[in-house]
Amino acid sequence: MIDPAFLLAAFVGGFVAMGLRLPPLVGFLVAGFALNMLGYDKTPLLETLSGIGVTLLLFTIGLKLDVRTLLRQDVWGSASLHMMASTLLMVALLSLIKWMGLGLGLLDSAGWQTLPLLGFALSFSSTVFVVKILDKRSESQTAYGRLAIGVLIMQDIFAVFFLTASTGELPSPWALGLVLMIPLAPALRVLLDRLGHGEMQILFGMLLALVLGYSLFESVGVKGDLGALIIGLLLAPHPAAQTLSRSMFNLKELLLVGFFLNLGLTAMPNWTHLSMALMLVVVLPLKSLLYQLIFLRFPMRNRTSLLATLSLSNYSEFGLIVGSIAVASGWLDDQWLVILSLAVAISFAASAILNNYSEALYRRIAPRLPRRDPQRLAPRDRPIEVGDAEAVVLGMGRIGRSVYRRLQKEYGLRILGIDSNPNTVETLGKRGFNIVEGDAVDSDFWDKLLMSHGVKIVVLAMPHHAGNLFALKQLKSRAFRGSITAIVEYPEEIEPIMALGANAVFHVYDEAGRALADSAAEEAGVESMRDQLG
């Protein structure tokens, strides 16, 4: 059984972080360090739960990822360039620190193997951290979110090659049989369809991620987490993949609490370790600058490149894996494992705070960035024309699609749907919807959107409250004269939306219940009190 102190510390840490308007994961990290100081240590159960959380995370990434993203030049090209340039940069900086005598004795004996290893370990960004931040803000399918995740997956692939080379053991010849997963994919998709939306769907997801993905791949000498990612990718084209991802979201998030606690419990640091870790965090902006300079070489907007850079501005838990292998091989002093743990944890805390203000930072920095020619940008980044649309629906999920059809069929309006997910845009486009790709929480989106005077109605049907609030502010700041209607999931979200000037607010569950009651009464021939009195 898990120690109650772990649950209490995680809850208190997360609660305090929320009170300070920081992501809860910062509180989980601090809780891990606090437990460490109180004499607690890692437990096998906590490490197991942490590992399962990471595996499910990679599986759900696969479920939402279009494999074509990895084939984009700006993804594999920037990931490869940054890996090489960042490793060289870190080696140069560590050499300078050693030469200046600032290494606190930890770099005195560092040889030709140590510095490149440390540079390589510090060149990675954290898949766990970045995806968690993007998921919390519902931005994993935005342009910058897809770019960041694509770069991270390429880094994970590089990591697999390193792990294989470092052990000196090639995968089993049976690993070639894993290609049979490809023809098996249609059968898995059919089975997913048959399971519906209950506990069997979640159990099937666990089975795929942990057994068919992790365990099977590990048994043939291939990294199990990569296996979970690949199984998710095979299911991604199926419409039910998104539903499965949403079903597993809370379970994955809960298990990842163990990952952040575990990180804080890695080892007990001293002041020397802390000083060296802080020195590594101080040079982190140089690694971030490399990301930005490399992204600017590709045809993308400044916002896409800058927000992707900010999300990737951290060190990775993979650095700890590299450190463990290097310590076991005698290439690194075991003190470096403590330093890397601290550097990763501090970079997470700093990056979480930075990403809380990413949009505000972009607006301050944007005027100083080089202007990009719209005609040279990728099609997804070019201006959006509303055309002759009379109504615009932002967010084409289930509710957005229903609104689109109702306004079109019952009221004869010309509709434009906008969604940030390219898979949704492609699928609905083939079904005859007038839909374009766009991210309403992107400040540049509103500059790209050429709103015509013929638009009478805007419906904010995005699944996240913050996105609808941001879109409403942008519409009001641009003096939109039409009607604005927004959906909310919780009653406490109604007042902020109305305060910003929405003409109508639709509370999803309340209104659905009202419509159901009216339908039931109508079918039973029961008149409403108003009709009886009227």
C-alpha positions as CSV (number, residue, x, y, z in Angstrom):
1,M,0.0,0.0,0.0
2,I,1.2,3.5,-0.8
3,D,2.3,5.6,2.3
4,P,-0.4,8.0,3.3
5,A,2.3,10.7,3.7
6,F,2.8,10.6,0.0
7,L,-0.9,11.3,-0.8
8,L,-1.1,14.0,1.9
9,A,2.1,15.8,0.6
10,A,1.0,15.6,-3.0
11,F,-2.4,17.1,-2.2
12,V,-1.1,19.9,0.0
13,G,1.7,20.7,-2.6
14,G,-0.8,20.7,-5.5
15,F,-3.3,22.8,-3.5
16,V,-0.8,25.4,-2.5
17,A,0.5,25.6,-6.1
18,M,-3.1,26.2,-7.4
19,G,-3.5,28.9,-4.8
20,L,-0.4,30.6,-6.2
21,R,-1.8,30.2,-9.7
22,L,0.9,27.7,-10.7
23,P,0.4,24.3,-12.3
24,P,-0.2,21.6,-9.6
25,L,2.9,19.7,-10.9
26,V,5.1,22.4,-9.3
27,G,3.5,21.5,-6.0
28,F,4.1,17.8,-6.6
29,L,7.8,18.4,-7.2
30,V,8.1,20.5,-4.1
31,A,6.2,17.8,-2.1
32,G,8.7,15.2,-3.3
33,F,11.7,17.3,-2.1
34,A,9.9,18.0,1.2
35,L,9.3,14.2,1.7
36,N,13.0,13.6,0.9
37,M,14.1,16.1,3.5
38,L,11.8,14.4,6.1
39,G,13.6,11.1,5.5
40,Y,11.2,9.4,3.1
41,D,12.6,7.4,0.2
42,K,11.3,6.0,-3.1
43,T,9.1,2.9,-2.9
44,P,8.7,0.1,-5.5
45,L,5.0,0.8,-5.7
46,L,5.5,4.6,-6.3
47,E,8.1,3.8,-9.0
48,T,5.7,1.3,-10.6
49,L,2.8,3.8,-10.7
50,S,5.1,6.5,-12.0
51,G,6.3,4.2,-14.8
52,I,2.7,3.2,-15.7
53,G,1.8,6.9,-15.8
54,V,4.6,7.7,-18.3
55,T,3.6,4.7,-20.5
56,L,0.0,5.8,-20.6
57,L,1.1,9.3,-21.4
58,L,3.0,8.1,-24.5
59,F,0.1,5.9,-25.5
60,T,-2.3,8.8,-25.4
61,I,0.1,11.0,-27.3
62,G,0.1,8.3,-30.0
63,L,-3.7,8.3,-30.0
64,K,-3.8,12.0,-30.9
65,L,-0.8,12.2,-33.2
66,D,-0.9,12.3,-37.0
67,V,2.2,10.4,-38.1
68,R,2.5,12.8,-41.0
69,T,3.5,15.4,-38.4
70,L,6.8,13.5,-37.8
71,L,7.5,13.6,-41.6
72,R,7.3,17.4,-41.7
73,Q,10.6,19.0,-42.4
74,D,10.2,21.6,-39.6
75,V,9.7,18.7,-37.1
76,W,12.5,16.2,-37.9
77,G,14.8,18.9,-39.3
78,S,14.5,21.2,-36.2
79,A,14.8,18.2,-33.8
80,S,17.9,16.9,-35.5
81,L,19.6,20.3,-35.7
82,H,18.8,21.2,-32.2
83,M,20.1,17.8,-30.8
84,M,23.5,18.4,-32.4
85,A,23.8,22.1,-31.7
86,S,22.5,21.9,-28.2
87,T,24.9,19.0,-27.3
88,L,27.8,21.0,-28.7
89,L,26.7,24.1,-26.9
90,M,26.4,22.3,-23.5
91,V,29.8,20.7,-24.0
92,A,31.3,24.1,-24.7
93,L,29.6,25.7,-21.6
94,L,30.6,22.8,-19.3
95,S,34.2,23.1,-20.6
96,L,34.2,26.8,-19.9
97,I,32.8,26.2,-16.4
98,K,35.6,23.7,-15.8
99,W,38.3,25.9,-17.2
100,M,37.1,28.9,-15.0
101,G,37.1,26.7,-11.9
102,L,33.4,27.1,-11.3
103,G,32.6,23.4,-11.4
104,L,32.9,23.2,-7.5
105,G,35.3,20.2,-8.0
106,L,32.6,18.2,-9.8
107,L,34.1,18.8,-13.3
108,D,37.8,18.5,-12.3
109,S,38.1,14.9,-13.4
110,A,35.7,15.2,-16.3
111,G,37.2,13.6,-19.4
112,W,36.3,13.3,-23.0
113,Q,33.4,10.9,-22.2
114,T,31.9,12.9,-19.3
115,L,31.3,16.2,-21.0
116,P,29.7,14.9,-24.2
117,L,27.4,12.6,-22.1
118,L,26.3,15.5,-19.9
119,G,25.8,17.7,-23.0
120,F,23.7,15.0,-24.7
121,A,21.6,14.4,-21.5
122,L,20.9,18.2,-21.2
123,S,20.0,18.6,-24.8
124,F,16.6,16.9,-24.4
125,S,13.3,18.5,-23.3
126,S,10.7,16.7,-21.2
127,T,7.9,14.8,-23.0
128,V,6.1,14.3,-19.7
129,F,6.2,17.9,-18.7
130,V,5.4,19.5,-22.0
131,V,2.5,17.2,-22.9
132,K,1.0,17.7,-19.4
133,I,1.2,21.5,-19.7
134,L,-0.4,21.3,-23.2
135,D,-3.1,19.0,-22.2
136,K,-4.1,21.2,-19.2
137,R,-4.5,24.1,-21.6
138,S,-6.2,22.0,-24.4
139,E,-3.4,23.1,-26.7
140,S,-1.8,19.8,-27.8
141,Q,-3.5,20.1,-31.2
142,T,-2.6,23.8,-31.9
143,A,0.2,24.6,-34.4
144,Y,2.8,25.2,-31.7
145,G,1.6,22.2,-29.7
146,R,1.9,19.8,-32.6
147,L,5.4,21.2,-33.4
148,A,6.6,20.8,-29.8
149,I,5.2,17.2,-29.5
150,G,6.7,16.2,-32.9
151,V,10.1,17.5,-31.8
152,L,9.8,15.6,-28.5
153,I,8.9,12.3,-30.2
154,M,11.9,12.7,-32.5
155,Q,14.0,13.2,-29.4
156,D,12.5,10.0,-27.9
157,I,13.5,8.1,-31.0
158,F,17.0,9.4,-30.7
159,A,16.9,8.3,-27.0
160,V,16.0,4.8,-28.0
161,F,19.1,4.6,-30.3
162,F,21.3,5.9,-27.5
163,L,19.9,3.3,-25.0
164,T,20.5,0.5,-27.5
165,A,24.0,1.7,-28.2
166,S,24.9,2.2,-24.5
167,T,23.9,-1.3,-23.5
168,G,25.8,-2.8,-26.4
169,E,22.9,-5.2,-27.0
170,L,20.9,-5.2,-30.2
171,P,17.2,-6.0,-30.0
172,S,16.2,-9.6,-30.4
173,P,15.8,-10.9,-34.0
174,W,12.1,-11.4,-33.0
175,A,11.8,-7.6,-32.9
176,L,11.4,-7.8,-36.7
177,G,8.1,-9.5,-36.0
178,L,6.7,-6.2,-34.6
179,V,5.9,-5.1,-38.1
180,L,3.0,-7.5,-37.9
181,M,1.3,-4.9,-35.6
182,I,0.5,-2.9,-38.8
183,P,-1.9,-5.5,-40.4
184,L,-3.3,-6.2,-36.8
185,A,-4.3,-2.5,-36.5
186,P,-7.7,-2.8,-38.3
187,A,-8.7,-5.7,-36.0
188,L,-7.8,-3.6,-33.0
189,R,-9.9,-0.7,-34.3
190,V,-13.0,-3.0,-34.9
191,L,-12.6,-4.3,-31.3
192,L,-12.4,-0.7,-30.0
193,D,-15.7,0.1,-31.8
194,R,-17.4,-2.9,-30.1
195,L,-16.4,-1.9,-26.5
196,G,-18.5,1.2,-26.3
197,H,-17.6,4.0,-23.8
198,G,-17.5,2.3,-20.3
199,E,-14.9,0.6,-18.2
200,M,-14.2,-2.0,-20.9
201,Q,-12.9,0.8,-23.2
202,I,-10.5,2.0,-20.5
203,L,-9.4,-1.6,-19.7
204,F,-8.8,-2.2,-23.4
205,G,-6.6,1.0,-23.5
206,M,-4.6,-0.3,-20.5
207,L,-4.2,-3.7,-22.2
208,L,-3.0,-2.1,-25.4
209,A,-0.6,0.3,-23.7
210,L,0.9,-2.0,-21.0
211,V,0.7,-5.4,-22.6
212,L,0.7,-5.1,-26.4
213,G,2.8,-2.0,-26.2
214,Y,5.2,-1.9,-23.3
215,S,5.6,-5.6,-22.3
216,L,5.7,-7.0,-25.9
217,F,8.3,-4.5,-27.1
218,E,10.4,-4.9,-23.9
219,S,10.4,-8.7,-24.4
220,V,12.2,-8.3,-27.8
221,G,14.7,-5.7,-26.5
222,V,12.9,-2.5,-27.7
223,K,12.0,0.3,-25.3
224,G,8.6,-0.4,-23.9
225,D,7.5,3.3,-23.8
226,L,8.2,3.5,-27.6
227,G,6.0,0.4,-28.0
228,A,3.1,2.2,-26.2
229,L,3.5,5.2,-28.5
230,I,3.5,3.1,-31.6
231,I,0.4,1.2,-30.6
232,G,-1.3,4.5,-30.0
233,L,-0.2,5.7,-33.5
234,L,-1.8,2.6,-35.1
235,L,-5.1,3.4,-33.5
236,A,-5.0,7.2,-34.1
237,P,-6.8,7.2,-37.5
238,H,-9.9,5.7,-35.9
239,P,-12.6,8.2,-34.7
240,A,-12.9,6.4,-31.3
241,A,-9.2,7.0,-30.6
242,Q,-10.0,10.6,-29.3
243,T,-12.7,9.2,-27.1
244,L,-10.3,6.6,-25.7
245,S,-7.8,9.3,-25.0
246,R,-10.3,11.4,-23.1
247,S,-11.5,8.4,-21.1
248,M,-7.9,7.7,-20.0
249,F,-7.0,11.3,-19.3
250,N,-7.8,11.4,-15.5
251,L,-6.2,8.0,-14.8
252,K,-3.0,9.1,-16.6
253,E,-3.0,12.4,-14.8
254,L,-3.4,10.8,-11.4
255,L,-0.5,8.3,-12.1
256,L,1.8,11.1,-13.3
257,V,1.5,12.6,-9.8
258,G,3.7,9.7,-8.8
259,F,6.3,10.6,-11.5
260,F,6.7,14.1,-10.1
261,L,6.9,12.9,-6.5
262,N,9.4,10.3,-7.5
263,L,11.6,13.0,-9.1
264,G,11.8,14.9,-5.9
265,L,12.6,11.7,-4.0
266,T,15.5,10.8,-6.3
267,A,18.3,11.7,-3.8
268,M,19.2,14.1,-0.9
269,P,21.1,17.1,-2.3
270,N,23.7,19.2,-0.5
271,W,24.6,22.9,-1.2
272,T,27.3,21.9,-3.8
273,H,24.7,19.8,-5.7
274,L,22.2,22.7,-5.6
275,S,24.7,25.3,-6.7
276,M,25.8,23.2,-9.7
277,A,22.1,22.4,-10.6
278,L,21.3,26.2,-10.5
279,M,24.2,26.9,-12.8
280,L,22.8,24.4,-15.3
281,V,19.4,26.1,-15.1
282,V,21.0,29.5,-15.6
283,V,22.4,28.4,-19.0
284,L,19.0,26.9,-20.0
285,P,17.9,30.1,-21.9
286,L,20.8,29.5,-24.3
287,K,19.3,26.1,-25.2
288,S,16.0,27.9,-25.6
289,L,17.5,30.5,-27.9
290,L,18.8,27.6,-30.1
291,Y,15.3,26.3,-30.5
292,Q,14.0,29.7,-31.5
293,L,16.8,30.3,-34.0
294,I,16.3,26.9,-35.6
295,F,12.5,27.3,-35.8
296,L,13.0,30.6,-37.5
297,R,14.7,28.8,-40.4
298,F,11.3,27.1,-41.3
299,P,8.1,28.7,-42.7
300,M,6.1,29.2,-39.5
301,R,4.7,32.2,-37.7
302,N,6.6,33.9,-34.9
303,R,4.0,32.9,-32.4
304,T,4.3,29.2,-33.4
305,S,8.1,29.2,-33.0
306,L,8.2,31.2,-29.8
307,L,5.5,29.3,-27.9
308,A,7.0,26.0,-29.0
309,T,10.3,27.3,-27.7
310,L,8.9,28.3,-24.4
311,S,7.2,24.9,-23.9
312,L,10.5,23.1,-24.7
313,S,12.5,25.3,-22.3
314,N,13.3,22.6,-19.7
315,Y,15.5,19.7,-19.1
316,S,14.3,16.1,-19.5
317,E,13.8,13.1,-17.2
318,F,15.8,11.3,-19.9
319,G,18.8,13.1,-18.5
320,L,18.4,10.9,-15.4
321,I,18.3,7.8,-17.5
322,V,21.5,8.8,-19.3
323,G,23.1,9.7,-15.9
324,S,22.1,6.3,-14.4
325,I,23.7,4.4,-17.4
326,A,26.8,6.6,-17.2
327,V,27.2,6.1,-13.4
328,A,26.7,2.3,-13.8
329,S,29.4,2.2,-16.5
330,G,31.8,4.3,-14.4
331,W,31.8,7.3,-16.8
332,L,30.2,9.7,-14.3
333,D,30.5,10.3,-10.6
334,D,27.3,9.3,-8.8
335,Q,26.9,12.9,-7.6
336,W,25.9,13.9,-11.1
337,L,22.7,11.9,-10.8
338,V,21.6,14.1,-7.8
339,I,22.6,17.3,-9.8
340,L,20.7,16.2,-12.9
341,S,17.6,15.4,-10.8
342,L,17.7,18.8,-9.2
343,A,18.3,20.6,-12.5
344,V,15.4,18.8,-14.1
345,A,13.1,19.5,-11.2
346,I,14.0,23.2,-11.0
347,S,13.7,23.6,-14.8
348,F,10.2,22.2,-14.6
349,A,9.2,24.7,-11.9
350,A,10.7,27.6,-13.9
351,S,9.2,26.4,-17.2
352,A,5.7,26.0,-15.6
353,I,5.8,29.6,-14.4
354,L,7.1,30.8,-17.8
355,N,4.4,29.0,-19.8
356,N,1.7,30.4,-17.6
357,Y,2.5,33.8,-19.2
358,S,3.5,32.5,-22.6
359,E,0.8,34.5,-24.5
360,A,1.6,37.7,-22.6
361,L,5.4,37.2,-23.3
362,Y,4.7,36.7,-27.0
363,R,2.8,39.9,-27.2
364,R,5.6,41.8,-25.6
365,I,8.3,40.2,-27.7
366,A,6.4,40.0,-31.1
367,P,7.3,43.6,-32.2
368,R,11.0,42.8,-31.9
369,L,10.8,39.5,-33.9
370,P,11.6,39.5,-37.7
371,R,8.5,39.9,-39.8
372,R,7.4,36.8,-41.7
373,D,6.0,37.1,-45.3
374,P,2.5,35.5,-45.1
375,Q,2.9,34.1,-48.6
376,R,5.9,32.1,-47.6
377,L,4.3,30.6,-44.5
378,A,2.8,27.1,-44.4
379,P,-0.9,27.1,-45.5
380,R,-2.1,26.5,-41.9
381,D,-0.5,29.8,-40.9
382,R,-1.9,32.0,-43.7
383,P,-4.8,34.5,-43.3
384,I,-8.3,32.9,-42.9
385,E,-11.1,34.3,-45.0
386,V,-14.7,34.0,-43.7
387,G,-16.0,34.6,-47.2
388,D,-19.8,34.8,-47.4
389,A,-20.4,33.1,-44.1
390,E,-23.3,34.5,-41.9
391,A,-22.4,32.5,-38.8
392,V,-19.0,31.3,-37.4
393,V,-18.8,28.3,-35.0
394,L,-15.5,28.1,-33.1
395,G,-14.9,24.6,-31.9
396,M,-16.2,21.7,-34.1
397,G,-16.6,19.0,-31.5
398,R,-19.9,17.3,-30.9
399,I,-21.7,20.4,-29.7
400,G,-20.1,22.6,-32.4
401,R,-21.2,20.2,-35.2
402,S,-24.8,20.1,-33.8
403,V,-24.9,23.9,-33.8
404,Y,-23.5,24.0,-37.3
405,R,-26.1,21.6,-38.7
406,R,-29.0,23.3,-36.8
407,L,-28.1,26.8,-38.0
408,Q,-27.7,25.5,-41.6
409,K,-30.8,23.3,-41.9
410,E,-33.3,25.1,-39.7
411,Y,-32.3,28.7,-40.3
412,G,-30.8,28.5,-43.8
413,L,-27.6,30.3,-42.7
414,R,-24.2,30.0,-44.4
415,I,-21.8,28.6,-41.8
416,L,-18.0,28.5,-41.3
417,G,-16.7,26.1,-38.8
418,I,-13.2,26.6,-37.2
419,D,-11.2,24.0,-35.3
420,S,-7.6,23.7,-34.2
421,N,-7.4,20.0,-34.8
422,P,-6.2,19.3,-38.4
423,N,-7.7,15.7,-38.2
424,T,-11.1,17.1,-37.3
425,V,-10.8,19.7,-40.1
426,E,-9.9,17.0,-42.7
427,T,-12.6,14.6,-41.6
428,L,-15.4,17.1,-41.5
429,G,-14.2,18.7,-44.7
430,K,-14.7,15.3,-46.5
431,R,-18.2,15.2,-45.0
432,G,-19.2,18.4,-46.6
433,F,-18.7,20.9,-43.7
434,N,-17.3,24.3,-44.6
435,I,-14.5,24.3,-42.1
436,V,-10.9,25.7,-41.8
437,E,-8.1,25.1,-39.3
438,G,-7.6,27.9,-36.8
439,D,-6.7,28.3,-33.1
440,A,-9.0,30.7,-31.3
441,V,-6.7,31.0,-28.3
442,D,-4.0,32.2,-30.6
443,S,-3.8,36.0,-30.5
444,D,-2.5,36.0,-34.1
445,F,-5.5,34.0,-35.2
446,W,-7.7,37.1,-34.7
447,D,-5.4,39.1,-36.9
448,K,-5.5,36.4,-39.5
449,L,-9.3,36.1,-39.4
450,L,-10.7,38.4,-42.0
451,M,-14.2,38.9,-40.4
452,S,-16.7,40.2,-42.9
453,H,-19.6,42.5,-42.1
454,G,-22.0,39.7,-43.2
455,V,-21.3,37.6,-40.1
456,K,-24.3,37.9,-37.8
457,I,-23.6,35.1,-35.2
458,V,-20.5,33.7,-33.5
459,V,-20.9,30.6,-31.4
460,L,-18.1,29.8,-29.0
461,A,-18.3,26.0,-28.7
462,M,-14.7,25.2,-27.6
463,P,-14.4,22.6,-24.8
464,H,-12.2,24.8,-22.5
465,H,-13.6,27.8,-20.6
466,A,-10.4,29.8,-20.9
467,G,-10.5,29.5,-24.7
468,N,-14.0,30.8,-24.9
469,L,-13.2,33.7,-22.6
470,F,-10.2,34.6,-24.7
471,A,-12.2,34.5,-27.9
472,L,-14.9,36.6,-26.4
473,K,-12.4,39.3,-25.3
474,Q,-10.9,39.3,-28.8
475,L,-14.3,39.7,-30.5
476,K,-15.2,42.6,-28.2
477,S,-11.9,44.3,-28.7
478,R,-12.5,44.2,-32.5
479,A,-15.9,45.8,-32.0
480,F,-17.8,42.8,-33.4
481,R,-21.5,43.9,-33.8
482,G,-23.2,40.5,-34.1
483,S,-24.6,38.1,-31.6
484,I,-22.2,36.0,-29.4
485,T,-23.3,32.8,-27.8
486,A,-21.0,30.6,-25.6
487,I,-21.2,27.2,-24.0
488,V,-20.1,26.5,-20.4
489,E,-19.8,23.2,-18.5
490,Y,-20.1,24.5,-15.0
491,P,-22.5,27.0,-13.4
492,E,-19.6,29.2,-12.0
493,E,-18.4,29.8,-15.6
494,I,-21.6,31.6,-16.6
495,E,-21.0,34.9,-14.8
496,P,-17.5,35.6,-16.3
497,I,-18.8,35.0,-19.8
498,M,-21.8,37.2,-19.3
499,A,-19.6,40.0,-17.7
500,L,-17.5,40.1,-20.9
501,G,-20.6,40.8,-23.0
502,A,-21.9,37.5,-24.4
503,N,-25.5,37.8,-25.6
504,A,-26.4,34.3,-24.5
505,V,-24.8,31.4,-22.5
506,F,-25.7,27.8,-22.9
507,H,-25.0,25.6,-19.8
508,V,-24.5,22.2,-21.4
509,Y,-26.0,20.0,-18.7
510,D,-28.8,22.4,-17.6
511,E,-30.0,23.1,-21.1
512,A,-29.8,19.5,-22.1
513,G,-31.9,18.5,-19.0
514,R,-34.4,21.3,-19.9
515,A,-34.8,20.1,-23.5
516,L,-35.2,16.5,-22.3
517,A,-37.9,17.4,-19.8
518,D,-39.8,19.5,-22.5
519,S,-39.6,16.6,-25.0
520,A,-40.8,14.1,-22.4
521,A,-43.8,16.3,-21.4
522,E,-44.7,17.0,-25.0
523,E,-44.7,13.3,-25.9
524,A,-46.9,12.7,-22.8
525,G,-49.3,15.5,-23.8
526,V,-48.6,17.5,-20.6
527,E,-48.9,21.3,-21.0
528,S,-46.5,23.6,-19.3
529,M,-47.7,25.8,-16.4
530,R,-47.2,28.8,-18.6
531,D,-49.4,27.4,-21.3
532,Q,-52.1,26.4,-18.7
533,L,-52.1,30.0,-17.3
534,G,-51.9,31.6,-20.7
